[in-house]
């Protein structure tokens, strides 16, 4: 059987399974907005663990970072450690904390515990949604790229096809569709990743010394070292990845969906460690491809080219299944997260009288709108990582400093509890801190200055302006 036929069969079977799962859980998901968004905060460890793994290991991590490795070599590793290592930091510092609560979004948590300002909540919601939308587009773009290489098909119709599938099964089952499909996809990712890396690293005999030698032979020895990369660039890449992930709704959402703090922490910790290892290896796969073929016109083809030329057909089918599972899981998670953010933080605070069923209907409608928008972003973006990086920079540089200041600068020594504001930051301090941090992070000054100035602005403005009373912003708990 040809590779093209195998790819089509795998795609059709997977899409059929995912749609069947979504139909099976749609009634449970529609019980309430909390069920549609966070499964009522009841998910066990096995679902949290595999949805974390499946969501983290998207097409961007299997294709985008291979492209980055091909272009800039080891200089991509600091971004990987920031982006993926932040999951470990998140697990150790924030996941257990978040697992105590049943908020629907990070913005809602900040609003209830820190600020009590629906304008800040809306700004935070828009910025965090940008990360999710970029991720959805990135998964479709990655699948379109590899599908085109493996079958010869035009990637644009494929991008549209995959986004239709993402939209339909996420629309039907909300977070329940996401976590149950992720259970299957996460298992596939873990098992098939070992096969993938085994074949991808075989051309250099699994030896970094051999890789360095081959790079020197093609005139690119600098790709195997960080010695000629400015320290400022390394720090910028690390902070961009790290702070962007700390502002990502999908990870907070899983913590809120977990049945308890330990489940939230353990799921993120194990998946974070796996992500650091897997994604670092993916970047090295891109470097290996450069050492073998330094003349690729499009770095996004680095991983597909290596697979097509160095592995048997059955392994190509395995690799395609791996990437399909990874991309589908990341796409559905981020699509669901984006729609939940937009409803919970842009509609709900300004229309508190909406019923649960109305909120679920809004979430379903926005799932369609976000999916279509993400399709366009995927088609017109030049690279997968380019989609992610700008969103990370904007959200991470503005939201995370305000979050950290809010959590550390408390009014009393009492622990944070739902329904009780216990932070000294004020609405105007939070608003200006987020906006200034985002703008500066996207400017030539970069995210390091953006983070620092955001924190300073938040504190100074908060000292000069009054805080919101509890009555000014009603608590909107799940």
Residue pairs with C-beta under 8 A, 6 or more apart in sequence:
2 313
3 150
3 151
3 313
3 316
3 317
4 150
4 151
4 152
6 313
6 316
6 317
6 320
7 147
7 150
7 151
7 317
7 320
8 151
10 317
10 320
10 321
10 324
11 147
11 324
14 321
14 324
14 325
14 328
15 165
17 181
17 184
18 165
18 169
18 177
18 181
18 328
18 332
19 165
19 168
19 169
19 172
21 169
21 173
21 177
21 180
21 181
22 168
22 169
22 170
22 172
22 173
22 177
22 181
23 172
23 173
24 173
25 172
25 173
25 176
25 177
25 180
26 172
26 173
26 176
26 177
28 35
28 176
29 35
29 36
29 172
29 173
29 174
29 175
29 176
29 177
29 360
30 36
30 174
30 357
30 360
32 40
32 356
32 360
33 104
33 343
33 344
33 356
33 359
33 360
33 363
33 478
34 40
34 41
34 102
34 104
34 356
34 478
35 174
35 175
35 176
36 174
36 175
36 340
36 359
36 360
36 363
37 104
37 105
37 174
37 175
37 253
37 340
37 344
37 363
37 478
38 102
38 103
38 104
38 175
38 253
38 256
38 257
38 478
39 175
39 176
39 179
39 257
40 102
41 102
41 256
41 257
41 258
41 259
41 478
42 257
42 259
43 51
43 179
43 254
43 257
43 258
43 259
43 263
44 259
44 263
45 258
45 263
45 266
45 267
46 183
47 179
47 180
47 182
47 183
48 179
48 254
48 257
48 258
48 263
48 264
48 267
48 268
49 186
49 266
49 267
49 270
49 271
50 179
50 182
50 183
50 185
50 186
50 187
51 178
51 179
51 182
51 183
51 186
51 254
51 267
51 329
51 333
52 87
52 186
52 251
52 254
52 267
52 268
52 270
52 271
52 272
53 182
53 186
53 189
53 190
53 270
53 271
53 274
53 275
54 182
54 183
54 185
54 186
54 189
54 325
54 326
54 329
54 330
54 333
55 182
55 250
55 254
55 329
55 330
55 333
55 334
56 84
56 87
56 271
56 272
56 274
56 275
56 330
57 189
57 193
57 274
57 275
57 278
57 279
57 326
57 329
57 330
58 135
58 138
58 139
58 142
58 326
58 327
58 329
58 330
58 331
59 138
59 139
59 141
59 142
59 143
59 146
59 323
59 326
59 327
59 330
59 384
60 135
60 138
60 139
60 142
60 330
60 384
60 385
60 388
61 275
61 278
61 279
61 282
61 326
62 142
62 196
62 282
62 303
62 322
62 323
62 326
63 142
63 145
63 146
63 300
63 303
63 304
63 323
63 384
64 138
64 142
64 300
64 383
64 384
64 385
64 388
65 76
65 80
65 279
65 282
65 283
65 286
65 385
66 282
66 283
66 285
66 286
66 289
66 302
66 303
67 286
67 299
67 300
67 302
67 303
67 383
67 384
67 385
68 76
68 79
68 283
68 286
68 299
68 385
69 76
69 223
69 282
69 283
69 284
69 285
69 286
69 287
69 289
69 290
69 302
70 286
70 287
70 289
70 290
70 296
70 299
70 302
71 286
71 299
72 223
73 215
73 220
73 222
73 223
73 224
73 225
73 287
73 290
74 223
74 224
74 225
74 226
74 229
74 283
74 287
75 226
75 229
75 233
75 234
75 237
76 237
76 283
76 286
77 226
77 280
77 283
78 226
78 233
78 234
78 235
78 237
78 238
78 241
79 237
79 238
79 240
79 241
79 389
80 241
80 276
80 279
80 280
80 283
81 238
81 241
81 276
81 280
82 237
82 238
82 239
82 240
82 241
82 242
82 243
82 245
83 240
83 241
83 242
83 244
83 245
83 279
83 392
84 241
84 245
84 272
84 275
84 276
84 279
84 280
85 241
85 242
85 272
85 276
86 241
86 242
86 243
86 244
86 245
86 246
86 272
87 245
87 251
87 268
87 271
87 272
87 275
87 276
88 268
88 269
88 272
88 273
88 276
89 242
89 246
89 272
90 245
90 246
90 251
90 268
90 272
91 265
91 266
91 268
91 269
91 272
92 265
92 269
94 246
94 252
94 255
95 251
95 255
95 261
95 264
95 265
95 267
95 268
95 269
96 261
96 262
96 264
96 265
97 261
97 416
98 109
98 252
98 255
98 256
98 264
99 255
99 256
99 258
99 260
99 261
99 262
99 263
99 264
99 265
100 261
101 109
101 256
101 418
102 256
102 418
102 477
102 478
103 109
103 112
103 252
103 256
103 418
103 477
103 478
104 253
104 256
104 340
104 344
104 478
105 125
105 128
105 249
105 252
105 253
105 340
105 341
105 344
105 345
106 124
106 128
106 247
106 249
106 252
106 399
106 403
107 121
107 122
107 124
107 125
107 128
107 341
107 344
107 345
108 121
108 344
108 345
108 476
108 478
109 252
109 256
110 120
110 121
110 124
110 402
110 403
110 406
110 430
111 117
111 118
111 120
111 121
111 124
111 345
111 349
111 473
111 476
112 418
112 419
112 421
112 475
112 476
112 477
113 406
113 416
113 418
113 420
113 421
113 422
113 423
114 403
114 406
114 407
114 421
114 422
114 423
114 425
114 430
115 121
115 406
115 421
115 423
115 425
115 426
115 427
115 430
115 468
115 473
116 421
116 427
116 467
116 468
116 469
116 470
116 472
116 473
117 427
117 430
117 431
117 468
117 472
117 473
118 349
118 350
118 473
119 427
119 431
120 427
120 430
120 431
120 434
121 345
121 349
122 345
122 346
122 349
122 350
123 431
123 434
123 435
124 345
124 399
124 434
125 341
125 342
125 344
125 345
125 346
126 346
127 247
127 394
127 395
127 398
127 399
127 434
127 438
128 247
128 248
128 249
128 341
128 395
128 399
129 249
129 338
129 341
129 342
129 370
130 391
130 394
130 395
131 244
131 247
131 248
131 249
131 334
131 388
131 391
131 392
131 395
132 248
132 249
132 250
132 334
132 335
132 337
132 338
132 341
132 370
133 334
133 338
133 370
133 373
133 374
133 377
133 391
134 377
134 387
134 388
134 390
134 391
135 250
135 330
135 331
135 334
135 387
135 388
135 391
136 163
136 166
136 331
136 334
136 335
136 338
136 370
136 371
136 374
136 378
137 374
137 375
137 376
137 377
137 378
137 381
137 387
138 330
138 378
138 381
138 384
138 387
138 388
139 162
139 166
139 327
139 328
139 330
139 331
139 334
140 159
140 162
140 163
140 166
140 327
140 331
140 374
140 375
140 378
141 155
141 159
141 378
141 379
141 381
141 384
141 387
142 323
142 327
142 384
143 158
143 159
143 162
143 323
143 324
143 327
144 155
144 156
144 158
144 159
144 162
144 378
145 155
145 300
145 301
145 304
146 303
146 304
146 320
146 323
147 153
147 155
147 158
148 154
148 155
148 158
149 301
149 304
149 305
149 308
150 304
150 308
150 316
150 320
156 379
159 375
159 378
159 379
160 375
162 327
162 328
162 331
163 331
163 371
163 372
163 374
163 375
163 378
164 371
165 328
166 328
166 331
166 332
166 335
166 371
167 335
167 367
167 368
167 371
167 372
169 177
169 181
169 332
170 177
170 178
170 332
170 335
170 336
170 339
170 367
170 371
171 364
171 367
171 368
173 180
174 336
174 360
174 363
175 253
175 257
175 336
177 332
177 336
178 329
178 332
178 333
178 336
179 257
181 328
181 329
181 332
182 329
182 332
182 333
184 325
185 325
185 326
185 328
185 329
186 329
188 321
188 322
188 325
189 322
189 325
189 326
189 329
190 274
192 318
192 319
192 321
192 322
192 325
193 278
193 322
195 315
195 318
195 319
195 322
196 318
196 319
196 322
197 278
197 281
197 285
199 307
199 310
199 311
199 315
199 319
200 281
200 285
200 288
200 303
200 306
200 307
200 310
201 281
201 284
201 285
201 288
202 310
203 288
203 291
203 292
203 306
203 310
204 210
204 211
204 214
204 288
204 291
208 224
211 224
211 284
211 287
211 288
211 291
212 221
212 224
214 291
214 292
215 221
215 223
215 224
215 287
215 290
215 291
217 291
218 290
218 291
218 294
219 294
220 290
220 291
220 294
222 228
223 287
223 290
223 291
224 287
226 234
232 448
235 448
236 446
236 447
236 448
239 396
239 447
239 448
239 451
240 389
240 392
240 393
240 396
240 447
241 392
242 396
243 392
243 396
243 397
243 400
243 447
243 451
244 388
244 389
244 391
244 392
244 393
244 395
244 396
245 251
245 392
245 396
246 396
246 400
246 403
247 392
247 395
247 396
247 399
247 400
247 403
248 395
249 337
249 338
249 340
249 341
250 333
250 334
250 337
251 268
253 337
253 340
254 264
254 267
254 268
255 264
255 268
256 478
258 264
258 267
282 303
285 302
285 303
285 306
286 299
286 302
286 303
288 306
289 296
289 302
289 303
289 305
289 306
290 296
290 302
292 306
292 310
293 305
293 309
296 302
296 305
299 383
300 383
300 384
307 315
307 316
307 319
308 316
311 319
335 367
335 370
335 371
335 374
336 367
338 366
338 370
339 363
339 364
339 366
339 367
339 370
340 363
342 366
342 370
343 359
343 362
343 363
343 366
344 359
347 354
347 359
347 362
348 354
348 359
348 476
349 473
349 476
352 474
352 476
354 362
377 387
378 387
381 387
390 442
393 441
393 442
393 447
393 450
394 438
394 441
394 442
395 438
396 441
396 447
396 451
397 437
397 438
397 440
397 441
397 442
397 447
397 450
397 451
397 454
398 433
398 434
398 435
398 436
398 437
398 438
398 439
398 441
398 450
398 454
399 434
399 437
399 438
400 451
401 433
401 437
401 451
401 452
401 454
401 455
401 458
402 425
402 430
402 433
402 434
402 437
402 454
402 455
402 458
404 455
405 425
405 433
405 455
405 458
405 459
406 423
406 425
406 430
406 458
407 416
407 423
409 423
409 424
409 425
409 459
409 462
410 422
410 423
410 424
411 421
411 422
411 423
411 424
412 422
414 420
414 422
416 422
418 475
418 477
419 475
419 477
421 470
424 462
424 467
425 433
425 458
425 459
425 462
425 467
426 461
426 462
426 465
426 466
426 467
426 468
427 465
427 467
427 468
428 461
428 462
428 465
429 457
429 458
429 459
429 460
429 461
429 462
429 463
429 465
430 458
430 462
432 457
432 458
432 461
433 454
433 455
433 457
433 458
433 461
434 454
436 450
436 453
436 454
436 457
437 450
437 451
437 453
437 454
437 455
437 457
438 450
438 454
439 450
440 449
440 450
440 453
440 454
441 447
441 449
441 450
441 451
442 450
443 450
